[in-house]
């Protein structure tokens, strides 16, 4: 459910070799997206960073480069279909191929159903569901040509169990899970896997804004008795993006400390 950076790194990353591969990560300017981009770059992939803010993307790219990785910024408004196709084409032209797509960009516009506006519904569904569809459609073409690909969609436990005040967000993430399963079956014959990761409560600026008292109540609900960290989601994505995960497809990996059981 988190959108912002937890600011921590894993004690030891999964040993995955992505040398020579190219990855696109949406929503890469902060939070989970940044952590995912860093994990893929640390494993050897050249990472195309996608988000609206060119300045924030430049900062992420600088950090990855300083750590010995390769990353390039591709500013994009994921609510605009023409921007999405342009970015995918530019990545393939500039970096030579496309092996991994991580659809992470997402927004929330929380309010109870009677007060939810058409605009709040549309904003969330456009960013959280329509954009992944457009990215998958565009990315599937070069992946099918090379007969290899890994697509990982960042869903949420809210899409699996629902969450009061998040009719739009829960619907978008539930739709993303269904989209993942369907596209996985369509592309499996081309050696392209499509999976989802569903985070639970993740330590972030957003969860910190809940305040200490409410955070303690949240932790009590989680069997692990703590919030997850951004890097733990990144490691789950890295696992599904690995060449060795070729027989795992149409799955949703829940990373929530046991919250939904």
C-alpha positions in Angstrom: 0.0 0.0 0.0 3.1 2.2 0.1 4.1 4.7 -2.5 7.2 6.3 -0.9 10.7 5.5 0.0 11.5 3.5 3.1 15.2 4.3 2.7 16.7 1.0 3.7 18.7 -1.6 1.8 18.8 -5.4 2.2 21.5 -7.1 4.3 22.4 -9.2 1.2 20.7 -9.2 -2.2 19.5 -12.2 -4.1 22.2 -13.6 -6.3 20.6 -12.9 -9.7 22.6 -12.2 -12.9 20.8 -9.8 -15.2 23.9 -8.7 -17.1 23.1 -7.7 -20.7 19.4 -7.3 -19.9 17.3 -4.1 -20.2 14.5 -3.2 -17.7 11.8 -0.6 -17.6 10.6 0.5 -14.1 7.7 2.8 -13.9 7.2 5.1 -10.9 11.0 4.9 -10.5 11.5 8.4 -9.1 10.8 7.4 -5.5 9.7 4.7 -3.0 9.1 1.2 -4.2 10.0 2.1 -7.8 13.4 3.5 -6.8 14.2 0.4 -4.7 13.2 -1.9 -7.5 15.3 0.0 -10.0 18.3 -0.1 -7.7 17.9 -3.9 -7.2 17.7 -4.6 -10.9 20.7 -2.4 -11.6 22.7 -4.1 -8.8 22.0 -7.4 -10.5 23.5 -6.0 -13.8 20.5 -4.8 -15.8 20.5 -1.5 -17.6 17.4 0.2 -16.1 15.2 2.7 -17.9 13.7 4.9 -15.2 10.1 6.1 -16.0 8.2 8.8 -14.1 6.9 12.3 -14.6 9.7 14.2 -12.7 12.8 14.5 -14.8 14.7 16.0 -11.9 13.9 13.1 -9.5 14.7 10.5 -12.2 18.1 12.2 -12.7 18.8 11.9 -9.0 17.9 8.1 -9.1 20.1 7.6 -12.2 23.0 9.4 -10.6 22.8 7.2 -7.5 22.6 4.0 -9.5 25.6 5.1 -11.7 27.6 6.0 -8.6 27.0 2.5 -7.3 28.4 1.0 -10.5 25.1 0.3 -12.3 23.6 1.7 -15.5 20.4 3.7 -15.6 18.8 6.3 -17.9 15.9 8.6 -17.3 12.8 8.5 -19.6 10.3 11.1 -18.3 6.8 10.0 -19.1 3.2 10.8 -18.2 1.8 7.3 -17.8 -1.8 8.6 -18.2 -1.0 9.3 -21.8 -0.9 6.4 -24.2 1.2 8.1 -26.8 3.9 8.8 -24.2 4.0 5.1 -23.2 4.5 3.9 -26.7 7.1 6.6 -27.3 9.1 5.6 -24.2 9.1 1.8 -25.0 10.2 2.6 -28.6 12.9 4.9 -27.2 14.2 2.3 -24.7 14.5 -0.4 -27.4 16.2 2.0 -29.8 18.6 3.4 -27.3 19.4 0.4 -25.1 19.0 -2.2 -27.8 16.3 -4.5 -26.4 13.8 -4.9 -23.6 13.8 -7.9 -21.2 12.0 -6.8 -18.1 9.0 -4.5 -17.4 8.0 -3.6 -13.9 4.7 -1.7 -13.7 5.0 0.1 -10.4 3.6 3.5 -10.9 0.4 4.1 -8.8 -1.7 6.7 -7.1 -4.3 6.8 -4.4 -7.3 9.1 -4.0 -8.9 7.6 -0.9 -12.4 8.4 0.3 -15.5 6.5 1.1 -17.7 5.5 -1.8 -20.6 8.1 -1.3 -18.0 10.9 -1.5 -15.8 9.5 -4.3 -15.9 11.7 -7.4 -15.8 10.5 -11.0 -12.5 12.2 -11.3 -11.0 10.4 -8.3 -12.2 7.1 -9.7 -10.8 7.8 -13.1 -7.5 9.1 -11.9 -6.7 5.9 -10.0 -8.0 3.5 -12.6 -6.1 5.3 -15.4 -2.8 5.3 -13.6 -3.0 2.0 -11.8 -4.7 -0.2 -14.4 -4.8 1.4 -17.9 -1.2 2.4 -17.8 0.1 -1.1 -17.0 -2.1 -2.5 -19.8 -0.6 0.0 -22.3 2.9 -0.7 -21.1 2.4 -4.5 -21.4 0.9 -4.1 -24.9 3.8 -2.0 -26.1 6.5 -4.1 -24.3 5.1 -7.4 -25.5 6.1 -6.7 -29.1 9.9 -6.6 -28.7 9.7 -9.3 -26.1 7.8 -11.6 -28.5 10.3 -10.9 -31.2 13.2 -12.0 -29.0 11.1 -14.8 -27.4 12.0 -13.8 -23.9 10.6 -11.4 -21.3 9.7 -10.9 -17.6 6.8 -8.6 -16.7 6.1 -7.9 -13.0 3.1 -5.8 -11.9 3.0 -4.2 -8.5 -0.5 -4.9 -7.1 -1.5 -4.7 -3.5 -3.2 -6.7 -0.8 -6.0 -4.1 -1.1 -6.8 -5.7 -4.5 -7.1 -9.1 -2.9 -9.2 -8.4 0.2 -10.5 -4.8 -0.3 -10.0 -1.9 2.0 -12.6 0.7 3.2 -12.1 4.1 1.6 -10.2 2.6 -1.3 -12.9 1.5 -3.7 -11.0 2.9 -6.6 -7.5 1.7 -5.5 -8.7 -1.8 -4.6 -10.6 -2.1 -7.9 -7.5 -1.0 -9.8 -5.3 -3.5 -8.1 -7.8 -6.3 -8.3 -8.0 -5.6 -12.0 -4.3 -5.6 -12.3 -4.2 -9.1 -10.8 -6.8 -10.3 -13.3 -4.9 -8.6 -16.2 -1.7 -10.3 -15.0 -3.2 -13.8 -15.1 -4.8 -13.2 -18.6 -1.7 -11.7 -20.2 0.5 -14.5 -18.7 -1.6 -17.1 -20.5 -1.4 -15.2 -23.7 2.4 -14.8 -23.7 3.6 -18.0 -22.0 4.2 -19.7 -25.4 6.8 -16.9 -26.3 8.8 -17.6 -23.1 7.5 -14.4 -21.5 6.3 -14.6 -17.8 3.8 -12.2 -16.3 3.4 -12.1 -12.5 2.4 -9.7 -9.8 3.7 -8.7 -6.4 1.1 -7.7 -3.8 2.7 -5.6 -0.9 1.0 -5.2 2.4 1.8 -2.3 4.8 5.3 -1.0 3.9 7.3 1.5 5.9 7.2 4.8 4.0 6.5 8.5 4.3 2.8 7.7 3.7 2.5 5.2 6.5 4.6 7.5 8.8 1.9 10.1 8.3 -0.6 7.8 10.0 1.1 8.8 13.4 2.7 6.6 16.1 -0.6 5.4 17.7 -2.2 4.2 14.4 1.0 2.7 13.3 1.1 0.6 16.4 -2.4 -0.6 15.7 -1.4 -1.5 12.1 1.6 -3.5 13.4 -0.7 -5.5 15.8 -2.7 -6.6 12.7 0.3 -8.0 11.0 1.5 -11.4 12.3 5.1 -10.4 11.7 4.5 -7.5 14.1 6.2 -4.9 11.9 5.9 -3.0 8.6 7.6 -4.3 5.5 10.6 -2.5 4.0 10.8 -1.2 0.4 13.8 -3.5 -0.3 11.7 -6.5 0.6 9.3 -5.7 -2.2 12.3 -5.1 -4.5 13.8 -8.5 -3.8 10.4 -10.2 -4.6 10.4 -8.4 -7.9 14.0 -9.3 -8.5 13.2 -13.0 -7.9 10.4 -13.0 -10.5 12.5 -11.0 -13.0 15.3 -13.6 -12.8 16.0 -15.9 -15.8 15.6 -18.8 -13.4 11.9 -17.9 -12.8 10.9 -19.1 -16.2 8.3 -21.6 -15.0 6.6 -19.2 -12.7 3.8 -17.2 -14.4 0.3 -15.9 -13.8 1.0 -15.8 -10.1 0.6 -13.1 -7.4 3.3 -13.1 -4.7 1.9 -11.6 -1.5 4.5 -9.8 0.6 2.6 -8.7 3.7 4.1 -10.3 6.8 1.2 -12.7 7.0 -1.5 -10.0 7.0 -4.1 -11.7 4.8 -3.0 -15.3 5.6 
